[in-house]
Every structure is written in C-alpha cells, then in structure tokens.
Amino acid sequence: MNAPNDNTASQGLRGWWASPPRSGMRLIIAPWEYRHLLGFARVRITSAFVLVCLGLVTLNVGGHDVKAYAWSLAFLAAAAAQFSWAYWELTIARSAAAKH
C-alpha cells in the first residue's frame, strides 16, 4: 500500500475522470455511471416508459390543439432519447462482460 512504486495515489481530476479504462465515445459517460451501467440503463428504460405514458396521456386527454401535440411530441422524443441511450449503455455493458 505504501510501497515506493505504489501508484494508488490520487492523480487529480484527469486521473479520476479516466479511472475506469475506456475509449472513444465511452468517455462521454461519467465514471460513476460507467461503473454501474446496468443499473443506470434500467433507470433510463423505466423513465422512458414513464415518458411514453405521459406522451400518450397528453395525446389522448390534452385535446386537439397544437399545444397538446407539441407536449406529446416532446415527451415521446425524450422517451426515444432515453431508450436509445439505455440501449447504448446495455451494448457497452454486454461487450465489457464478454471480454471478462
């Protein structure tokens, strides 16, 4: 632990950000989220289902005006973004599990 060549000391912000080894587009994901990809993907999928429900309720109950359609479209677009991000995280987690 305190050996002369021990490299466990804090490396500053740059060392912390790069703490789990990753490359390319995976650097977009925060380190604390990268360490728990499956959990965050599940949360994103759950929130996407909630957003889809909100979009459908807004579409059905909101009336037939532009404002209701705009809100419904916003909810459904956010749900699509959450689904795609969760799918991306699941593929990263699956490829990392295959390597180990």
Secondary structure, DSSP 8 states (H G I E B T S, - for coil): ---TT---S--HHHHHHT-S---GGGGGS-HHHHTTHHHHHHHHHHHHHHHHHHHHHHHHHS-SSHHHHHHHHHHHHHHHHHHHHHHHHHHHHHHHHHH-
